[in-house]
């Protein structure tokens, strides 16, 4: 098979519960080499700001991992990992590493009590490392505290009418009277915090943090109403005392209101997660002159065209006239929508006759086989077109 010196870029997201994005790109590379040994391969693991973002960005930029002892959602010490990107002035943090739901047993999940303090402690650790920019993924939280725990770690105080510090968690914010930002760490002014946020929920209301997200974190209906009151009080005081409107800002309700807290207390900028990742790994530069881009994820369906990694990769590839193909574990309803986002073709790697558990077990080889077949087919068609 003849192939120009142009690169094949492999930019998959993770295949959840089966392959990390790094492992997926490596499996794809194995198949590409079988089909075309002379191909120049560039593995660029992707993410959308959720689980796996730290790993993908550290790997893609040649960065390093850092461990920090922080407080989990219930105030217990836990070791959490964040990343420093290869150029050294940017950190990437997943709030779930410190404040995530997976850190708690089901019986311990209570958003009246859980706090984002550990996320603030990771921000502090990144500032101590001298970074000027932080990419913060806020998926998977165990909290509905409006980001107050995060702010406490950075020196903000939340006081009742008697000037007494309120307890951690979302439950006590109904008694909030004053927000004291005099102790806010001054270094935060020199750090740009970009928040990977792919939901547009406001802080309050039927689509707000309490009513939409709190039940997922262990809240009963009674807790939901208390948390709604707490977040309303917090939003009101932020508007009155900090002159910042967060109640109706799209994305303010993300991660139990952490979006609002990041906007109010640290000047966070809410952005598309996949766009942040694409920029951080330099995908546009790596697509220059490429002959083909292969992306992928565990399940391709209607949600894939709503801000997930494959959509972002497809759009960018299209803008650069690079054909992009998706390899997915399975194909679900609405998958064809990605064809409107720059993807030219998509394929399932799981044979119809194979059970899902078996396919997940064999995912590396199935993905390699699919990549091999796709590359053979694609460049066979390219060569035929040139011969005409």
C-alpha positions, 0 to 999 in steps of 0.5 A, spaced: 500 500 500 502 506 498 501 512 503 504 519 503 508 521 509 502 525 511 501 523 519 495 518 521 492 522 528 489 517 533 485 521 538 480 517 541 476 518 548 476 513 553 472 507 552 469 507 559 470 501 564 474 498 558 480 502 555 483 509 557 484 514 552 491 512 552 490 505 551 485 506 546 490 510 542 495 505 543 491 499 540 489 503 534 496 504 533 497 497 533 492 496 528 494 502 523 501 499 523 499 492 521 495 495 515 501 500 513 508 499 517 510 506 514 505 510 516 507 516 521 502 515 527 501 521 532 497 518 538 493 524 542 489 521 547 483 525 548 478 527 554 472 532 555 474 534 561 471 529 565 474 522 568 481 521 564 482 528 563 488 529 567 491 522 564 490 524 557 493 531 558 499 529 562 501 523 557 499 528 551 504 533 553 509 529 556 507 532 563 508 530 570 503 527 576 503 530 583 500 527 589 497 532 594 494 530 601 487 533 601 480 532 604 475 528 601 467 530 601 467 528 608 473 531 611 477 525 611 484 525 608 485 522 602 491 522 597 489 526 590 493 526 584 493 532 579 497 534 573 502 539 570 503 539 563 509 539 559 510 546 558 510 547 566 506 553 567 499 549 566 496 544 571 490 540 570 485 538 576 479 533 576 475 535 582 472 528 582 479 526 585 478 530 591 471 531 592 468 526 587 462 521 589 466 515 588 470 517 594 464 515 598 460 509 600 453 509 598 451 510 605 455 516 606 453 520 601 449 526 604 450 533 600 448 537 606 454 535 609 459 534 603 464 539 601 468 541 595 474 543 600 479 538 597 478 541 590 480 548 593 486 544 596 488 542 589 488 549 586 492 551 592 497 545 591 497 547 583 499 555 585 504 552 590 507 549 583 508 556 580 502 555 575 499 561 571 493 557 568 489 551 571 484 547 567 479 544 572 474 538 570 468 539 575 464 532 573 463 527 578 462 531 584 459 528 591 457 535 593 452 541 593 455 546 597 456 552 591 463 551 591 464 554 598 468 548 601 473 550 595 473 557 597 474 556 604 480 552 602 483 559 599 481 563 605 474 565 604 469 565 610 462 564 610 459 567 617 452 567 620 449 573 623 453 572 629 459 572 625 460 565 627 463 560 621 458 556 618 459 548 618 462 545 611 457 543 606 450 545 603 446 544 609 448 550 613 448 556 607 441 557 609 444 561 615 449 565 611 449 572 612 456 575 610 461 572 605 468 575 608 473 575 602 479 578 606 483 572 607 482 570 599 489 567 597 492 573 593 496 569 588 489 567 585 489 573 581 495 571 577 492 564 575 487 563 570 482 558 571 478 555 566 473 550 568 471 544 563 463 545 564 459 542 558 452 543 562 448 549 562 444 548 568 443 555 572 444 555 580 437 555 582 430 552 579 427 546 576 434 545 572 438 548 578 444 544 582 439 542 587 433 539 583 437 536 578 444 534 581 442 533 588 438 526 588 444 523 584 449 525 590 444 522 595 439 527 597 432 526 599 426 530 597 427 534 603 434 535 602 433 537 595 428 543 598 433 545 603 439 545 598 435 549 594 434 554 599 441 554 601 444 556 594 438 561 593 441 564 600 448 564 597 447 567 590 443 572 593 449 574 598 454 573 592 450 578 588 449 583 594 456 583 597 461 581 591 456 584 586 456 578 581 450 575 578 451 567 578 444 565 579 442 565 572 448 564 569 449 558 564 453 552 568 453 555 575 449 549 577 454 544 575 457 540 580 452 542 585 453 549 584 461 549 584 460 552 577 457 558 581 463 558 586 468 558 581 465 564 577 464 568 584 470 567 588 476 565 583 474 568 577 473 562 573 471 561 566 466 556 564 468 553 557 467 547 553 471 541 556 473 538 549 475 545 546 480 546 553 483 539 551 484 540 544 487 546 545 491 544 551 494 538 547 495 542 541 491 538 536 490 543 531 498 543 530 498 536 530 493 535 524 496 539 520 498 535 513 495 529 516 492 524 511 487 521 516 484 522 523 481 516 527 477 518 534 473 513 538 469 512 544 465 507 548 458 508 545 456 512 539 449 515 540 445 522 540 449 524 546 456 524 542 454 530 538 452 534 544 459 536 546 463 530 547 470 529 545 469 525 538 464 531 536 470 536 538 475 532 534 470 531 528 469 539 527 476 541 528 478 535 523 473 538 518 475 545 519 482 543 517 480 538 511 482 532 514 477 526 514 475 523 521 473 516 522 470 514 529 471 507 532 466 506 537 465 500 542 457 500 540 453 504 536 446 507 539 440 511 536 442 518 533 449 516 532 448 519 525 448 526 528 456 526 528 456 526 520 454 533 521 460 534 525 465 533 521 465 525 521 465 521 515 464 514 517 463 510 524 464 503 525 462 499 531 468 494 534 464 489 537 461 483 533 454 483 533 454 475 536 459 477 541 456 479 548 458 486 551 462 483 557 466 479 552 467 485 548 470 489 553 475 484 555 477 483 548 477 491 547 484 492 545 484 487 540 478 489 537 480 496 536 486 494 533 483 490 528 478 495 527 483 500 526 487 496 521 481 494 517 479 502 516 486 504 514 486 499 509 479 501 506 480 508 507 487 508 503 485 503 498 479 508 496 484 514 496 489 510 491 483 508 487 481 515 486 488 517 484 489 512 479 482 514 476 
